[in-house]
């Protein structure tokens, strides 16, 4: 059984709208895409994971359905956005995985 994902977004103080998809479940993961990609790069991974695993797939500002806002994008700003998404979803200690730029963002 595949659980469907719902869409969400958070607004940032500088006017960006950060889009993400959520699949509620246990042991939540946040997945962060690479530069020039969007959340769809994780679709195959999402399908392969245990359907009971919780997922939050973020589209970093300036990518996919997320807008830029007035601040220049940076790894630290993307990390702040991910924290904002995690708080909006009530996540206190999710695992985080990222590819390339998403990996740098996860480390930040």
C-alpha positions, 0 to 999 in steps of 0.5 A: 500500500502506498500512502499519499502525500499532502502538500504544504508550504511555509512563508518566510519573513522575507516573503519566500514561500517554501513548498513541501510534501508530507507523508505522515508516519513513523521515524520521519525523514526530511529529504533535500534535493540538489541544485537545479532539481526539485522534490520530484528527484526523490519520487523513486526513493519515496516509492521504494521506502517503507510506506509507514515511514514519515517523509517531508520532501522540501523544495528549497527556495528558488526551486520547484514550487518555492519562491525566492523572497528578497534575500539572496539564497544561501545554504544557511538560508535554506537550512533556516527554511528547512527548520521552519518546515520541520517546526510547522510539521511538529518534527523534533528530531527527524533524520535528514538526507540531502543530495549535493546542495541538499547535503550541504543544507542538511549539514548546516 
